[in-house]
Every structure is written in structure tokens, then in C-alpha cells.
Amino acid sequence: MKLISAWLRIPFWQRVVGGFVLGALVGWVMGPAAKTWFGPFGTLYVSLIKMIAVPLVFFAVINAISALHGQQSVAVLGGRTFLWFIVTAALAVCVGLGVGTVLKPGAGHLDVSVEATWAPPDVPSPVQVLLDVVPSNPFYALTGIGTRTNNVGEKTLAAGRGSILPVIFFAGLLGLAIVKLGERVTEIRKLIGQMSEIMIQVTRFVLEVTPLGTFGLIAALVGSYGFQKLLPFGHFVLALYLACALHIVVVYSALLLAHGLHPLKFFKGVASGMQVAFVSSSSFAAMPVALRAITHHLGVNKDYAAFAVPLGASIKMDGCGAIFPALCAVFIAQYTGVSLTSNQYFVILIASVLGSFGTAGVPGTAVVMATVVLSAAHLPLEVIGYLYAIDRVLDMMRTMTNVTGQMLVPVLVAKETGLLDTAVYEAASSKVGIKKS
């Protein structure tokens, strides 16, 4: 017990950084064997996070919608949130295009070939994306298990695709129904609030596994890749990391300053969410940490945060859906010797902004959104297969950018609408653990 107490006394971010550094060293020393020995720790951690994501979102959104009634119009808060999603996504695309144009990551000869396992992914139509938001079976949306008819007409169990949007839609309807029924469902409203608190406590328990999960994920990553796969694409990796860093540090800081908020306070408060996003490469994996960060450390109203953060984890993707597709378009144009026209730049901007709202918060979907943008700009799709080999390395920075934006927008909207406790914000702390802040 003394050992556990001593471990918990170490600040959370220091434990995560320690796991990151140790994992990198072990992966470098052991090579591919590190994935076999320590990769399961990372897999277990991501599974634990995904385990709590759906019930956490389900109860949090119902509780948030019912609690927001009487405070401010849900439509007003939702409208402001969407507006900032669009503005920050557009700025992210401009950053990606600018960095790509200046650094020219696709210029010169790259002696590489497309991965044998890569194929252009299927891209759903905008209509299908909208239709998929409404679940035909809410239990299918919640559990990922439903039925389908096979080729001989028999109904069999089928696994879901893991999208959180149908869960948010169904939970939102339940929340609105609770508001409409008012005093007749007081006990249900109370129960939903209690279930939300229970899931938050479960989240605190799971978060304590983050240092171990970080160690396993980074050890497996470094052991599997080494440096040989990264060297041919070093310029592109540098361009992506620089573009994301500029967007986070410059653009986000400017928006915070414009709202009278100190950027360093913000980054200190959301550091834990950024760390988890970087090592897990999943917006959903980082969502519980992000939710706790902006409420406990930055003072955003809990009811509004419970509505905005899950929504952002589904459709707010500055890294995967905006910067990466824009940078890919410039990279491929330079690689193939195509001079982009002003019309193509405009198409890339519009397609990236719209595409960023359709990127699901799970690893790998950035390639789908890049395919959408490349198709819209009439650029060759096959070349993106060159980047498939290092997508995991790219996804770490992309996801950290996604999640940072998902934490930024609720802070901005909360400041505009009086839902931000400025005293808590000014005392921002990045310590996260089992104990309540």
C-alpha cells in the first residue's frame, strides 16, 4: 500500500512522461520483440478506455441536455459550438496548406513504393453519413451488436462500426424527452445524474493505468518502426508535426488571447488530455481525460462540457480532417509535379472543412478523409499509399491536435456565454488522478 501511495503522489503527467520515455528506450533496445512482450499492455489500456467511452457519453449527454434546459438554450450553445468548429477547421486547413507550400515535403525523389496491403478506402457519401447518425436499432448503437441478414436469408449477429454519433443522437432525444416531461420524471433525471457520476468515477480508475498503457504503446511503436521506415518520409513527418504545432501554439493561443484568456493556463490545464491523445491516437480514448480537464482544471460548466466534448470527439478533427488532408494534397501535387490552381486550393479548403466533421474519432480514419479531399481536387489517390507505412506515427500528432481543439472550443464558448469559472481557469492545474480535484 505504501508503494501505491507513493506512486499516486507523483504528478500524473510525470508518470505518463516516464512511461513514454521508458517505452521508447525499451522499444529501441528490444526492436520488434518489444511489440510482442509489451504491446499487449497498450492494447489493454486502449480497450479499457474504449470500454467506458459509450456508457460515459450516453449518460453524460442525457444528463447534460436535461440539465442545460433552463440555463441557456441548447440550440444557442450548439450553434456557437458548431461555429467555432468550422472556424478552427478552416484555420487548420490554411496552416496545412501554408506549411506544405513553404517546406515542400513532396519535392525531390522519394525512393519508396506503395505498401502491398494498401488500397484506397471506401468513402461513404454525405447522405449516407447523415443517415448513419440515426440508429435503426439504438441497442445496436450502444453495444455494437445487432443482427444482419446473410446471403441465404438467415439473421445473424453482427458487430457495429463503433461510431459514437448514433449514441449521441439517441441520448440527445432521451434528454429532450426528460426535459419535456419535467417533474413527472424527476427520479429518472436523478438516476441519470447518478449514473453519470458513477461513470466519471470509473473513468478515474481507468486513467490510473495510463502510464502503463503509454509504456506499452510506445515500446511497441518504436520497436516495430525503428528509424528505417521514417527516414524516407522525414520531411513529411516534420511538416505535419510543425503544422500541428503551429496550429496549437499560434492559432489556439491567439483565439484564447482574443477571449481574454491566458494560453499557458489553458495548456497547463489540458496537458493530461493532450498526453493521452498522443499515445493512444484516439479521440475517444482521450475523451474522458479531456472532459475532466476542461471541467476540473479550467472551470467549464460540467453540463455544457458533457454535451460539447463527446460531440467534438466525433466531428471536431483539426488534425485528421483538416491539416492532414490539406498537407497530403500539397505533398502529392509536389510529388507528381502538379501545379495547384487557385480553384484547387479552394476545393481543398472546402472539402477539408466539411470532411473534418465526418472523421470518426478512431485511429486510421484520416486516410479516408485525405481520400475525399484528393478526389475533390482531382489528385492521384494511389500516392497516399506511400504514407500508409508511417500512418501510426503521423496519427499521434494528428490526434493530439484533434483533442486539443476539442478542449479549446468548449472553453471559448463557455467564456462567451458565462459558463466559465474564471477563478478555476486562472488556477489551472494538470494534476489528474483518482482523487477529486
Protein Blocks (a to p, Z undefined) as FASTA:
>chain_A
ZZmmmmmmpcfklmmmmmmmmmmmmmmmnmmmlmmmmmmmmmmmmmmmmmmmmmmmmmmm
mmmmmmmgopacfklmmmmmmmmmmmmmmmmmmmmmmmmmmnommgcjddddddfkbccd
ddddfklmmmmmpcfblklmmnopacdddfkopacddddehiaklmmmmmmmmmmmmmmn
mmmlmmmmmmmmmmmmmmmmmmmmmmmmmmmmmmmmmmmmmmmnmmmlmmmmmmmmmmmm
mmmmmmmmmmmmmmmmmnopafklmmmmmmmmmmmmmmnopaklmmmmmmmmmmmmnopa
fklmmmmmmmmmmmmcfklmmmmmmmmmmmmmmmnopacdfklmmmmmmmmmmmmmmpcc
behjlmmmmmmmmmmnopafklmmmmmmmmmmmmmmmmmmmmmmmmmmmmmmmmmnopac
fklmmmgcfbdcfbdZZ
